[in-house]
Amino acid sequence: MLLPQPAGSLGRREFLAAVATALWVGSLEAAEETSETADEARARHGRVTQRRAGLSIICHRGASEFAHENTLEAYRASFELGADGNEIDIRSTRDGVLVCFHDDMLDHLIEAYGDVGDYDWSDLQRVPFRRPGWLGDQCRIPTLQEVFELHRRQSGLMHLDVKRPGLEAEIAKLLDRLDLWDHVMAVNSENAPALLKDPRCHAVRYRGSLYADHKEVFPEAIAEVLKAPGDAVIVDDPRGAIHALGRSIGRPSREPVAARAAPVRPVFELRSEQDLLAIISDDADWDRLPQNAAEQAERATAIRRRAEAAEEIRRRRLRSPKLFAALAARVRKRSLHQEWMYHGLDGGAALRALLELKAPGAVDLAREALWRDDPAIEPVIDPKWNVPRSWGDFRTKAIVFDLLARIPGEPVAQLCREYLALTDEEARRIGGLQFEPAGRARLAISPQESTALDLLKHRRSDVRGRAIFDCLARIGEPWARKSLETAAPHALAYVVPEM
């Protein structure tokens, strides 16, 4: 195993932390790749055959109601609840480690910017999730080897969603080494056609998907899918399908899958408030598109630098009025860029900082960003997507309700109510639909029966389904149980049993 070498710019503490991470990674990988006896292998393959013989329940990115999506804990929870396998998103780090992570952009889920391929795997282990949830101190981006090992132990089925081309050969080698080809029940054709065509891969046909609008918690929708032809159904949460098939719902573990070192936040150079203010404010031509490749690269670097400055302000909890004013100006004058990975990134980071720091006027600014339809972004809208101009501000719009869920008070509650009262057509005019996160935010800041009942009567199934999940998560609180008893009594069958 190669250890990182100390560089002139790398301090002793950072070098020792990198060495410790590398040693931990090596020991973890060595421990995970366990051998099987011939009898154990036969028993495993027999169990895989049994799973394939019946209707297979596959969890989309793992059982993410119980742990962060695409983590070992979420994948394990699928099996413990009673599902048969998981859909797995596969990417590669800069140093060629296959890992499981869905998004093209990191900043929505973890405290970093860019793409998985911009980082070594040891770097990614040092960055925390923004909202880790259950087992948050333990959840992390796992290697594909770890995930394959877990599925081997569970005799679990795998839907491989390969997010980038060029990874097929390494995935095939890992499947060979761990003897897992019969576990593969689906592969996306866009980036992995060779895996799909391999004679050892026996793909199945899905009966349907239930996760898109949270139909997985409604008996009528489940019954409709179960009547269709096919061999599998894919869900975010498997409990409704498990119950409909007459199986028992289990209880996920509360311990991590494997012991891990505590995450260490990246060590940043602490800049002065004046320097941060200068970085945030440095974009006088924010509304002028770069004219050539060199300008695009230069603008991308500057945008990311501003986003990281806003992240530093948020992380250090700096509350200077001048910084708040500069961040608010950056939200309103987010930088334009032809590449969606960078367009408006600095504005989104600025809004996140303001809302998490509960800056004065931040909720009003969030409302402004949510309803904004700014003619200035017209040049970056690609007509082939045929979406309203307002959708170009997705960087600020998409994070609003997730952040407002942590700011109790009537102004936030009113904003949630106003959005939830929109028609689909009205909501599409101002951006991508966000009814589910709006409902989740409303219940988070007002966890009581009256709020839950309003949401459980909403016209949209994603809002009702999210309310059911949130009540199930707090079923020990009288208001949550009473809400389900009144408006969704069928969901009481999905309560995870006590151990």
N, C-alpha and C positions, 0 to 999 in steps of 0.2 A: 504493500500500500504506500502511495506517495503522500508524504506530509507536506503542508505548505511551507514555503521558504520565507524567512523574514526578509522584508524589503526595507529600503531606507525610510520609507514613509510609514512603516508599520511599527507601532509601539509594542513594548514588551507585553502589555496586558492583552492587546488585540492578537498578537502572535500566539500567546499561550492559549487564549480562548479558541483560536482556529485549530491549534494542535489538538486540544481536548475534544473539539467537535469531530475532527477527522478520526481520532482514536475511537470515539464513541460510535461513529458511523461504521467503521470497520468491524468493531466487535458486534454491533447489532446485525450487520449483514451476515457475518459468520454464524451467529447464533440462529438467525432466521432460516438459513438453508439447511434444514434437518433432513436426515436420510429416512427412508422407509424400508421396512422389510417387504418381501414379496407378498406376504399375506396381507399386510397393511395396504399395499398398493391395490391388490385385487378388491379388498373391501371398499376402498375409496372409489374405484371405478364402478363398482356395483351400485354404490349410493348415487353417483352421478347419473347412471342409467335410470335409476328409480326417479330421480328428479325430472329427467327428460320424459319419462313415460307419462307423467301426469301433467296438469296445467302448471307451468312454472311461473312463479311470482318473482319479478325482477324489480329491484329498487333503483331508481334513477339517482345516480351519484351516492348511493347508500341511503340509509334511513335517516335523513337529515333533520327530522324533528327531534332526534335524540343526540346528535353530535354534528359537528361541522361537516358539510358535504365533502365527499372525496377524501375522507380520513379513514384510518384503520378502525376507529371507534364507530363511525357511521356504517361501514361495511359489516362489521361484526354485529351491530345492532339489527341489521336486516335478518341475519340468520337466527339470532336469539328471539326475535319477534315471531319467526316462523316462515320467512321468505326463502326462496331458493337460490338467489344470486343477486348480482349487482351490475349496473351499467357503470363503466369505469372510463374516465377521461384520461388520456395519455399524452404527455408532452415530454420534451427533453430539455435538460438544463444546459447551460453553456459548456459545462465539462462532460456532457454526454450521458448524464444519469437520467434514466427514464423515471418519470414521476407522475403522480396523479393530481391534476388540477384542471379545472374547466376553462376559466376565462382567458381571453386573449390579453386582457390588461389585469395587472396584479392589484391595482389600487382599490378596486371595489371590495376585495375580500381581505387583503393583508396590507400592512403598513409599509408598502413599497411601491415603486413606480416602474413601468416598463412591462416586459414580458418574461415568462419563465426562462426563456432562452437567453436573457440578458445576465443571468446570475449562475454561479456555481451552486451545486446543491447544498453545500455547507453554509453558504450565505443565506439561503432561504430558510434554513432551520433556525436562524437567529432573528427572524422577523415574525412578530405575533400576528394572529388573525385580528381583524377589527372587531368582530363580534363572535368570539369563540363558542359561546353557549356552554352546554353540558360538557364536563371534562375539558373545559377550555384551557387549563394549564398543561394538559397533556396532548391535545390535538395538534397535529402538525401536517405539513405536506409530506406524504409518504412516498417511498420509492415503489416502483412497479413490482420489484422483486418482493418487497414486504407484502404488498397486496396479493400477489400471486400465492405467496406462502400461506396467507390467511385463508384464501379460497381453497387451497389444497387441504388444509386442516379441516375445513368445513365441508369438503366435497361440494363446493359451491359452483354454480354456473356463472359465466362471465360474458357480458356484452362489452366488447372492446370498442370504444369510441376514440380512434386515433386522431388527434387534433392537428397534427402536422405531417406532411409527407416525409418519406425517407426514414421512417422508424421501423418499417416492417421487418427487416432482417434481424435487428436486435430483439424485437418482440418474439419473433419465431425462435431464436436461439434460447430465449428464456422459457418459452413454452416447451421446447425440446428438453432442456435440462431438468425442468421440474415435472415433466411428464403430464402436461395439463391440456393437451389438445382437445380431449373430449369434454373439458369444462367450457370450452368456447361455444356459445350458442348464438352469437351475433357479432358482426363486425361492420363498421361503417365502410361503405364502398369507395367514398371519395378519396380518402387518404391511405387506405389499406386494401386495395383490390387483390393484391397477391395473397394476403392472409385469408381473405374470403374464398379465394379460388383453390387454396391448398386442399388436397384430398382428405387431409386429417381434420379439417374444419367442417363440422356438420351444423350449419346454421338452421334455425327454426323460423317459423312464421309467427309474428305477433298477432294475437286476436285484436289488440288495440292498446291505446294509451289512456290512462286515467288522470295523469298528474297535471296536465296543462291548466285546467280550471278547478283543480281540487275535487273533481268528481269522484275520487277514490273514497270519499267518506259518505257518499249517498247511495243507498241500496239500489235504487232504480237504475242509476248509471252503471253500477257494477254489474247488475243482472244483465243489462243490455250488452255489455262487452263480453260477458261470459257465454252468451248465446252465439257469438260469432265464431267462425272457424279459425283454427290456429292453435299454437302450442304454448304461448306465453302471453302474459300481460305485464305492462310496465307501469309502475306507480312511484310516487314520492314516498308515500307511507303505506305499508302493506297491510295494515290491520283490517281495513274494510274487506279486502279481497280474501284475506285469511279467514275471517269470520264467515263470509259468504260461502266459502268452500268447506265449511264445517271443521276447520282446523283450529287448534288451540293457539291463542296468542300468548307468547312468552314475555319475559321481562328482560330488557337489556341490562348489561352489567354497568356498574358505576365505577369500575376501575379501568385504568388505561389498558390497552392491548399489550403494550410492552413498556417497561420502565424507560424513561428517557431523561436526559439532562434538561434542566430548566432552560427555557429559551433566554437567550441573551440579546438584548436590543443592540442594534448596530451602534458603534461608537462614532459620533459625529463631531466635527469641529464645531464648538459652540461659538456662533457668530454674535456680534453685538446687535442690539436692537436697531441701531442706526444702519448697520450693514443689511440686516433683514428688510428694513424699510426700503432701502435703495433697491434691493433685488425685486421685491414685490412690485415696486412702482416703475420698474424699468421696462416699459413697452409703449412708447409714445405712438408707434404705428401698429397698434394691436389689430386694427381693422383692415390692414393692407396684407393681401395674400403674398407669400414669397413667390418670386418670379421664375426661379430655376432650382435645380437640385441642390446647389450649394447653399442658397438662401433657405431652402426648406430644412436642410440639416441644421443650419445655424439657428433657425427659429425653433426647431424641435428641442435643441439643447437648452435654449433660453427658457422655453415654456416649462420644461421639466425642472430647471433650476428654480423657477418661481414656485412651482408646485411643492418642491422639496423645502423651500423656505417657509411656505405656509404650513407644511407638516411640522417643521421645527417649532414654529410658533405654537401650534396646537399641542405638541408633545411637551414643550417646556412651560405651557400654560402662561404665556406672556400676555399681559392685559393692558398694554399701552393704548390709550385712545388714538394715537397716531397710527399704530399698527392696525387697529380695528378699522380706521378710516381707509387705510391703504388696501386692506383685504376687501372691504366693501366695494371700493372702486374697481378692484380686480374682478369681482363677481360680475359687475356691470360691464366691464371692458375686458372680457376674457379674450385670449389671443386666438385669432383665426389661423387655421392650418388645413391644407388639403387632406392630410392623413388623419383619420378619425382617432387614432391612438393619441394624438397630441392636441387636436382641436378642442379648445375650452378646458384643457386639463388644469391649467392654473386657476381658472375661475371655480371649478369644482372643488379643488383643494382649499381655496380661500373660503368658500361657503362652509365646508366641513369644519374648518378651524373656528369660524365665527359661531356656528351653532353648538359645537362641542364646548366652547368656552362661554356659551350663553352671553355673548356680547350684546350690549344694548341695541335694539332694533334688528337683531338677527332674524327673529321670526317674521317680521314684516319683509325683510329682504328675501327670505325663503319664499314667501307668498309671491313677491314680485318675480322671482326667478321661475317659479312654477307656472305662472300665467304668461310669461314673457313670449312675445312673438316679435323678434327684433329684425328689421329689414337689413341690418348690417351683416347678418350671416348668410344672406342670399347667395353670395359667391361660392360658398362651400357646399351647398346642397346639390347633390348629384340627382339629376332628373330621373335617372333609371330606377330609383327606389320609389318614386311616386308617393312621397310622404309630405305632409305639411312642412313649411319652412321652420316652424317652431321646434320640430324634432331635432334640429341641429344643435340645440342647447341641452342635449341629453346628459352631459356631464354634470350640470347643476340640477336639472330636474330629477334625475333618477335617484339622487341621494337624499332628497328633501324629507320624505316621510320616515325613512329609517332613522334619521337624526332627530326629527321632531318627536319620535317615540320616547326620547329620553328627557323631554322638556315638558313637565306637567304644567297645566294651566289652561284657562279658558281660551286665550288666543289660539293656541295650538288645537284645542278641541274644536273650535269654530272653523278653523282652516280644514280640518279633516272632514267635518260635516259638510262643508261647502263642496269639497271635491267629491265626496260620496254621493251627493245629490245631483251631480252632472249626469247627462246621458252619455252613452259611449261616443256618439258623434261629437258632442261638446268637448269631451276629454281628449279625443284624437286631434282636435284642432289645436290644442295647446301642448301636445307631446304624446309619448307612448303611454298606454294605459297603466295607471297606478292605483287601481281600486283596492287591490289586496293589501299593499303596504299602507295605504291610507286607513283601511279598516284595522290593520294590526296596530298602527300608531294610536288610533283612537282608543282601542281597548287597553293598550299599555299605559296610557296616561289616565284612563278612567276605568279601572278594573272593578266593575260592578254590574249587577244583574240588568239594570235598565240599558246600559250601553251594549252589553252582549246580546240582549234580545233585539235591539234595533239592528244590529249587524246580522243576526241570524234570520232576519226577515228581509234582508237586502235582495234586490232583484238579481244580483250576479252570484253565480255559484262559487267563484273564487273568494268573494268576501265572506259568504256563509261558511265555506269550507275552512278558511283561515280562522274564523271565529270558533269553529268546532275544535280545531287543533289547539288554539290558545286556551280554550276552556278545559280540554283534556289535560293540557300541561299543568293546569292549576286546579285539578279536580278535587284536591283536598280542601279548597276554599269553598265555603257554602254557596257563595254567589255563582261560582262556575258550575257546580253540580246542579243547582236549581235552574240555571239558564238552560242547560242541556235537557233536564227533565221536562221543562216547559216547551222548548222550541225544537229540540233535536233528540228525542229520547232514544232513537236507534243508536246514537253515538255512544251511549253508555256501555254498549257491548264492546267498545274499542278501548275501554279503560285497561291500562296495563295492570296485571294482577300484582298484589303485594307479595313479597317474598318472606 
